[in-house]
């Protein structure tokens, strides 16, 4: 029975190590659910592989088009945005996206609008859904799968930063590489920023309703992160910090050229909608963190994060703590028995354990 007693002691030591955590966190701990949620937001390998193939096919079409039609324009490419920094998520429609910048290392020639049009001509017809000539990119849509955005840039010899082509406007300095470097430095210092960014993006995707862009969510997460060993508490605290900052000044400045305010064009209705959603999320986050039953807590999180958030166990942490405390007292008082299986019981079966005097009861 020596092995049984050794197993008993190991379980007892683990039990004591966990008691302080249980006592301090008399509420549903959803940290594991959040880590699983983060996994659920990942793009499946099969879809990611298809996305990579599509990216290369589009690059080839653009190169071939310019070789034939505009030889003096030689495209180069640089993946940017969420895909580059690891914050891409699978949306509630099971879609995703990729930003692939198209760069022309030359002084400005034709207008930015014309350059965008040429890129659109190069990719038009590649999919059954017509490509879109948007304000700051050309979008290639792979229906019910993903889309690839193609922002277009000049790289003039006399400019420190790329010039982004903007539909029906003058080209403007914009440097996505600066943002990538900034964000990677942020997650290097605080890896939790990456997950919080993805949770905020999932929140925006679930709510829709003109919520802030993924870029804005990533900046909000990095600038306002409140670290915690638990992601549920870190998210709640970060949301509260975001609200505090936005209540004081409603802006989101890009930490890279051109340092523009992503909220600069929001009208009052859009501002109010976002802030109301934020307030509601914080209220439910507080309820979830103080809820004793993990399943009930998880449903509060799901209201804001969507169906990819896992459902918790139907478990009352108060009742569990009461049971564990009773077991602790039986161990410390010497009325517990160790069974061959390693289980600890007060039934008169197995090896009776002596009263403990070396560990204390706190």
C-alpha positions in Angstrom: 0.0 0.0 0.0 3.1 2.2 0.0 2.4 3.4 -3.6 -1.2 4.2 -2.6 0.0 6.4 0.3 2.5 8.1 -1.9 -0.3 8.8 -4.4 -2.5 10.1 -1.6 0.2 12.5 -0.5 0.8 13.8 -4.1 -2.9 14.4 -4.5 -3.0 16.1 -1.1 -0.1 18.4 -1.9 -1.7 19.4 -5.2 -5.0 19.9 -3.4 -3.4 22.3 -0.9 -1.6 24.2 -3.7 -5.0 24.7 -5.4 -6.9 25.8 -2.3 -5.6 29.3 -2.3 -6.5 29.8 -5.9 -10.0 28.4 -5.4 -10.6 30.5 -2.3 -9.5 33.7 -4.1 -11.4 33.0 -7.3 -14.8 32.1 -5.9 -16.3 32.5 -9.4 -16.4 30.8 -12.8 -12.9 30.7 -14.3 -13.3 30.9 -18.1 -9.7 31.2 -19.0 -9.5 27.7 -20.6 -12.7 28.5 -22.6 -11.0 31.6 -24.0 -7.9 29.7 -25.0 -10.1 27.2 -26.8 -12.0 30.1 -28.4 -8.7 31.5 -29.7 -8.1 28.1 -31.4 -11.6 28.1 -32.8 -10.8 31.5 -34.5 -7.9 30.0 -36.4 -8.2 29.5 -40.2 -8.4 25.8 -41.0 -5.2 24.5 -42.8 -7.2 23.5 -45.9 -8.6 27.0 -46.3 -5.2 28.6 -45.5 -3.6 26.5 -48.2 -6.2 27.5 -50.7 -5.7 31.2 -49.7 -2.0 30.9 -50.4 -2.5 29.4 -53.8 -5.0 32.1 -54.7 -2.6 34.8 -53.6 0.1 33.4 -55.9 -2.3 33.0 -58.8 -3.3 36.6 -58.4 0.3 37.8 -58.3 1.0 35.9 -61.5 -2.0 37.5 -63.3 -0.9 41.0 -62.2 2.7 40.4 -63.3 1.6 39.0 -66.7 -0.9 41.9 -67.2 1.7 44.6 -66.7 4.3 42.8 -68.7 2.0 42.9 -71.7 0.1 46.2 -71.2 2.4 48.5 -69.1 6.0 47.3 -69.3 7.3 50.4 -67.5 5.3 49.4 -64.4 6.8 46.4 -62.6 4.7 45.2 -59.6 6.2 44.0 -56.4 4.2 42.5 -53.5 4.2 42.6 -49.7 1.7 40.8 -47.4 0.4 43.3 -44.8 -2.3 43.7 -42.2 -3.8 41.1 -39.9 -2.4 38.1 -41.9 1.1 39.5 -41.5 0.9 40.0 -37.7 -1.2 36.9 -36.8 -4.5 38.5 -35.9 -6.6 37.1 -38.9 -9.7 35.3 -37.6 -12.3 33.1 -39.1 -15.5 35.1 -39.2 -18.9 33.9 -38.1 -19.5 33.2 -41.9 -16.4 31.0 -41.9 -14.6 33.4 -44.1 -11.3 35.2 -43.8 -9.2 37.7 -45.8 -5.6 38.6 -46.8 -4.1 42.0 -47.6 -1.5 41.8 -50.4 0.1 45.2 -51.2 1.0 45.9 -54.9 4.0 48.2 -55.1 5.4 50.0 -58.1 9.0 51.2 -57.4 8.9 54.3 -59.5 7.9 58.0 -59.5 4.2 58.8 -59.9 3.0 58.5 -63.5 -0.7 57.9 -64.0 -3.1 58.8 -61.2 -3.7 56.5 -58.3 -7.2 55.8 -59.6 -5.9 54.7 -63.0 -3.2 52.5 -61.3 -5.9 50.8 -59.2 -8.0 50.3 -62.4 -5.1 48.6 -64.1 -4.7 46.2 -61.2 -8.4 45.5 -61.3 -8.3 44.8 -65.0 -5.5 42.3 -64.3 -7.5 40.3 -61.8 -11.1 40.8 -63.2 -12.6 37.6 -64.2 -10.4 35.5 -62.0 -13.4 34.5 -59.9 -17.1 34.2 -60.7 -17.8 37.2 -58.5 -16.6 40.5 -60.1 -13.7 42.2 -58.4 -14.5 45.4 -56.6 -12.7 48.8 -57.1 -12.9 50.1 -53.5 -11.6 53.4 -52.2 -8.2 52.1 -51.0 -7.9 48.7 -52.6 -9.1 46.3 -55.3 -10.9 43.4 -53.7 -10.9 39.9 -55.3 -13.8 37.8 -53.9 -13.8 34.0 -53.6 -17.4 33.5 -52.7 -18.1 31.9 -49.3 -14.4 31.3 -48.8 -12.3 34.4 -48.4 -11.3 37.6 -50.2 -8.0 39.2 -51.1 -7.5 42.9 -50.8 -5.0 44.6 -53.1 -4.0 48.1 -51.9 -1.8 49.7 -54.6 1.2 51.9 -54.0 3.9 54.0 -55.7 7.4 53.8 -54.2 9.0 57.1 -55.5 12.7 57.5 -55.2 12.3 60.9 -53.4 9.7 59.7 -50.8 10.5 58.1 -47.4 7.2 56.3 -47.4 5.0 54.5 -50.0 2.2 56.5 -51.6 -1.2 54.7 -51.4 -3.5 55.0 -54.4 -6.9 56.3 -53.3 -9.9 56.2 -55.6 -10.8 59.6 -57.0 -8.2 61.3 -54.7 -4.6 62.2 -54.6 -2.1 59.5 -53.5 -1.3 59.7 -49.8 1.6 58.5 -47.7 0.9 55.2 -46.0 3.4 52.7 -44.6 1.9 49.3 -43.5 5.4 48.0 -42.8 5.7 50.5 -40.0 2.5 49.2 -38.4 3.7 45.6 -38.7 6.9 46.5 -37.0 5.1 48.4 -34.2 2.6 45.7 -33.6 5.1 42.8 -33.6 7.1 44.8 -31.0 3.9 45.1 -28.9 3.2 41.4 -28.9 6.9 40.6 -28.3 6.7 42.6 -25.0 3.2 41.3 -24.1 2.1 38.2 -26.0 -1.4 38.4 -24.5 -2.1 41.4 -26.8 -2.3 39.0 -29.7 -5.2 37.0 -28.2 -7.0 40.1 -26.9 -6.8 41.6 -30.4 -8.4 38.5 -31.8 -11.2 38.5 -29.2 -12.0 42.1 -30.0 -12.0 41.4 -33.7 -14.4 38.5 -33.1 -16.6 40.8 -31.0 -16.7 43.3 -33.9 -17.4 40.5 -36.4 -20.2 39.1 -34.3 -21.9 42.4 -33.7 -21.2 43.9 -37.2 -23.4 47.0 -37.3 -20.4 49.2 -38.5 -18.2 48.2 -35.6 -14.6 49.4 -35.8 -12.2 47.7 -38.2 -9.9 44.9 -37.3 -7.0 47.3 -37.5 -8.7 49.6 -35.0 -9.4 46.7 -32.6 -5.7 45.6 -32.8 -4.6 49.1 -31.9 -7.1 49.4 -29.1 -5.9 46.1 -27.6 -2.2 47.0 -27.8 -2.6 50.5 -26.4 -4.9 49.5 -23.5 -3.9 46.0 -22.6 -4.4 45.1 -18.9 -2.4 41.9 -18.4 -3.7 39.1 -16.2 -3.0 35.4 -15.9 -6.6 34.8 -17.0 -7.7 36.0 -20.4 -11.3 36.5 -19.3 -10.2 39.0 -16.6 -7.6 40.6 -19.0 -10.3 41.1 -21.6 -12.8 42.7 -19.1 -10.1 45.0 -17.7 -8.9 46.0 -21.2 -12.5 46.8 -22.3 -12.9 49.0 -19.2 -9.6 50.8 -20.1 -10.7 51.3 -23.7 -14.0 52.8 -22.5 -12.2 55.1 -20.1 -9.9 56.3 -22.9 -12.6 56.8 -25.5 -14.9 58.6 -23.0 -12.1 61.1 -22.6 -11.2 61.4 -26.3 -13.0 59.4 -29.1 -10.1 58.6 -31.4 -7.9 55.8 -32.6 -4.6 57.0 -34.0 -2.6 54.6 -36.3 0.9 54.3 -34.9 2.4 54.5 -38.3 2.5 56.8 -41.3 0.2 58.7 -41.9 -0.8 58.6 -38.2 -4.5 59.1 -39.1 -7.5 58.8 -36.8 -9.5 55.7 -37.7 -12.5 57.2 -36.1 -12.1 60.5 -37.8 -15.1 60.0 -40.2 -17.5 58.4 -37.7 -20.8 60.2 -37.4 -22.5 60.4 -34.0 -24.8 57.4 -34.7 -21.8 55.2 -35.3 -20.0 56.5 -32.3 -23.0 55.9 -30.1 -23.5 52.4 -31.4 -19.9 51.4 -30.7 -19.9 52.9 -27.2 -23.3 51.3 -26.4 -21.9 47.9 -27.5 -18.8 48.5 -25.4 -20.8 49.4 -22.3 -23.0 46.3 -22.7 -20.0 44.0 -23.2 -18.3 45.4 -20.0 -21.5 44.8 -18.0 -21.9 41.2 -19.1 -18.1 40.6 -18.7 -18.4 41.7 -15.1 -21.4 39.4 -14.6 -19.6 36.5 -16.2 -16.5 36.9 -14.1 -18.6 36.9 -10.9 -21.0 34.2 -12.0 -20.4 31.0 -10.0 -21.7 28.6 -12.7 -19.3 28.3 -15.7 -22.0 27.5 -18.2 -24.0 30.5 -17.3 -20.8 32.6 -17.5 -19.9 31.2 -20.9 -23.4 32.2 -22.3 -22.8 35.8 -21.2 -19.5 35.8 -23.1 -21.2 34.1 -26.2 -23.7 37.0 -26.3 -20.8 39.2 -27.4 -18.3 36.8 -29.0 -20.5 34.5 -31.0 -21.0 30.8 -31.4 -17.3 30.0 -31.7 -17.0 30.7 -28.0 -17.2 27.3 -26.2 -19.9 26.5 -23.7 -18.7 25.9 -20.1 -19.4 23.1 -17.7 -22.6 23.2 -15.7 -20.7 23.5 -12.5 -21.3 25.6 -9.3 -17.9 26.7 -8.0 -19.4 27.5 -4.6 -20.6 23.9 -4.2 -17.3 22.6 -5.4 -15.4 24.7 -3.0 -17.7 23.6 -0.1 -17.0 20.0 -1.0 -13.2 20.5 -1.3 -13.1 22.4 2.0 -14.9 19.5 3.7 -12.4 17.1 2.2 -9.5 19.3 3.3 -10.8 19.2 6.9 -11.0 15.4 6.8 -7.5 15.2 5.5 -6.1 17.6 8.0 -8.1 16.0 10.8 -6.9 12.5 10.1 -10.3 11.0 9.2 -9.6 10.5 5.5 -8.7 7.2 3.8 -6.6 6.5 0.7 -8.0 3.8 -1.6 -5.9 1.7 -4.0 -7.2 3.8 -6.8 -5.7 6.9 -5.2 -9.1 8.4 -4.4 -9.5 10.1 -1.1 -12.6 9.3 0.9 -14.1 9.4 4.4 -15.5 5.9 4.0 -13.8 3.3 6.2 -12.1 1.7 3.3 -8.4 1.8 2.3 -5.5 3.1 4.4 -6.4 5.6 7.1 -4.1 8.7 6.9 -2.6 10.2 10.0 -3.5 13.7 11.0 -1.4 16.4 9.2 0.5 18.9 11.3 3.0 20.3 8.7 0.9 22.0 6.1 -1.6 24.2 8.0 -5.1 24.8 7.0 -4.9 28.1 5.0 
